[in-house]
Amino acid sequence: VCVSYPGYKSIEAKLQQNPHLRQLPWYAMGWECSCEYFESNTDQFKDWCRELNFRGGIAFQEAVSMIPAIALGVVPTDLVLDMCAAPGSKTLQLLDVLHSDTSPLE
């Protein structure tokens, strides 16, 4: 969930209500689900996620890929040069921290 996205609290609330999802214990804004559940799209979850991704409300990223951006400990006053920005999910995660007033670790 992108914490700088307007209305991210409502996204987070909907994710918390879904029994097929698990919040990452080490990253408050990170959620995961099985590929089988996501691909089944039985409750239009995949469609909802794709729409939010298109609007910038969420980003798809493997959990292990979230670690470098967290380990940097970036705060909104930092300047960051990402020299490995392909496809850009870590960059998006860093930008989210830089442009928010909420810590994703809380």
One Martini backbone bead per residue (centre of mass of N, CA, C, O) as a GRO file, in nm:
protein
  106
    1VAL     BB    1   0.097   0.036   0.023
    2CYS     BB    2   0.058   0.373  -0.045
    3VAL     BB    3   0.095   0.629   0.188
    4SER     BB    4   0.067   0.879  -0.029
    5TYR     BB    5  -0.212   0.788  -0.086
    6PRO     BB    6  -0.517   0.877  -0.113
    7GLY     BB    7  -0.685   0.660   0.100
    8TYR     BB    8  -0.506   0.428   0.233
    9LYS     BB    9  -0.685   0.344   0.477
   10SER     BB   10  -0.909   0.202   0.307
   11ILE     BB   11  -0.725  -0.008   0.187
   12GLU     BB   12  -0.624  -0.132   0.450
   13ALA     BB   13  -0.904  -0.217   0.555
   14LYS     BB   14  -0.967  -0.415   0.324
   15LEU     BB   15  -0.722  -0.600   0.370
   16GLN     BB   16  -0.792  -0.680   0.668
   17GLN     BB   17  -1.071  -0.833   0.574
   18ASN     BB   18  -0.894  -1.039   0.423
   19PRO     BB   19  -0.832  -1.385   0.470
   20HIS     BB   20  -0.603  -1.414   0.222
   21LEU     BB   21  -0.432  -1.218   0.390
   22ARG     BB   22  -0.096  -1.091   0.484
   23GLN     BB   23   0.076  -0.919   0.703
   24LEU     BB   24   0.373  -0.798   0.738
   25PRO     BB   25   0.565  -0.801   1.029
   26TRP     BB   26   0.811  -0.594   0.898
   27TYR     BB   27   0.570  -0.440   0.715
   28ALA     BB   28   0.291  -0.253   0.737
   29MET     BB   29   0.254  -0.206   0.399
   30GLY     BB   30   0.267  -0.520   0.374
   31TRP     BB   31   0.131  -0.768   0.150
   32GLU     BB   32  -0.001  -1.111   0.119
   33CYS     BB   33  -0.053  -1.372  -0.132
   34SER     BB   34  -0.151  -1.608  -0.318
   35CYS     BB   35  -0.146  -1.692  -0.643
   36GLU     BB   36  -0.409  -1.850  -0.650
   37TYR     BB   37  -0.591  -1.630  -0.542
   38PHE     BB   38  -0.526  -1.403  -0.737
   39GLU     BB   39  -0.591  -1.567  -1.006
   40SER     BB   40  -0.892  -1.643  -0.946
   41ASN     BB   41  -1.082  -1.387  -0.890
   42THR     BB   42  -1.352  -1.452  -0.725
   43ASP     BB   43  -1.365  -1.140  -0.574
   44GLN     BB   44  -1.208  -0.922  -0.756
   45PHE     BB   45  -0.916  -0.868  -0.646
   46LYS     BB   46  -0.742  -0.836  -0.898
   47ASP     BB   47  -0.896  -0.597  -1.017
   48TRP     BB   48  -0.857  -0.408  -0.776
   49CYS     BB   49  -0.546  -0.408  -0.782
   50ARG     BB   50  -0.507  -0.303  -1.071
   51GLU     BB   51  -0.650  -0.035  -1.028
   52LEU     BB   52  -0.467   0.065  -0.794
   53ASN     BB   53  -0.205   0.049  -0.953
   54PHE     BB   54  -0.285   0.253  -1.174
   55ARG     BB   55  -0.340   0.488  -0.939
   56GLY     BB   56  -0.109   0.437  -0.693
   57GLY     BB   57  -0.202   0.261  -0.427
   58ILE     BB   58  -0.032   0.020  -0.542
   59ALA     BB   59   0.232  -0.233  -0.531
   60PHE     BB   60   0.415  -0.471  -0.694
   61GLN     BB   61   0.601  -0.694  -0.470
   62GLU     BB   62   0.839  -0.857  -0.339
   63ALA     BB   63   0.925  -0.898  -0.023
   64VAL     BB   64   1.239  -0.903  -0.057
   65SER     BB   65   1.240  -0.617  -0.214
   66MET     BB   66   1.181  -0.436   0.052
   67ILE     BB   67   1.443  -0.436   0.224
   68PRO     BB   68   1.638  -0.215   0.113
   69ALA     BB   69   1.452   0.032   0.171
   70ILE     BB   70   1.437  -0.019   0.475
   71ALA     BB   71   1.746  -0.032   0.545
   72LEU     BB   72   1.802   0.277   0.478
   73GLY     BB   73   1.612   0.478   0.639
   74VAL     BB   74   1.425   0.670   0.503
   75VAL     BB   75   1.351   1.017   0.487
   76PRO     BB   76   1.192   1.303   0.374
   77THR     BB   77   1.490   1.468   0.378
   78ASP     BB   78   1.608   1.294   0.171
   79LEU     BB   79   1.844   1.190  -0.073
   80VAL     BB   80   1.795   0.981  -0.370
   81LEU     BB   81   1.995   0.736  -0.556
   82ASP     BB   82   1.888   0.510  -0.799
   83MET     BB   83   2.100   0.267  -0.975
   84CYS     BB   84   1.856   0.015  -0.981
   85ALA     BB   85   1.588   0.102  -1.181
   86ALA     BB   86   1.479  -0.223  -1.236
   87PRO     BB   87   1.153  -0.159  -1.260
   88GLY     BB   88   1.093   0.030  -0.968
   89SER     BB   89   0.986  -0.068  -0.681
   90LYS     BB   90   1.194   0.061  -0.490
   91THR     BB   91   1.154   0.349  -0.581
   92LEU     BB   92   0.857   0.367  -0.503
   93GLN     BB   93   0.905   0.311  -0.205
   94LEU     BB   94   1.087   0.557  -0.155
   95LEU     BB   95   0.888   0.776  -0.251
   96ASP     BB   96   0.674   0.718  -0.042
   97VAL     BB   97   0.845   0.803   0.200
   98LEU     BB   98   0.928   1.094   0.098
   99HIS     BB   99   0.586   1.162   0.053
  100SER     BB  100   0.538   1.118   0.365
  101ASP     BB  101   0.400   1.114   0.721
  102THR     BB  102   0.438   0.796   0.725
  103SER     BB  103   0.541   0.509   0.869
  104PRO     BB  104   0.565   0.180   0.742
  105LEU     BB  105   0.670   0.048   1.028
  106GLU     BB  106   0.405   0.110   1.219
   0.00000   0.00000   0.00000
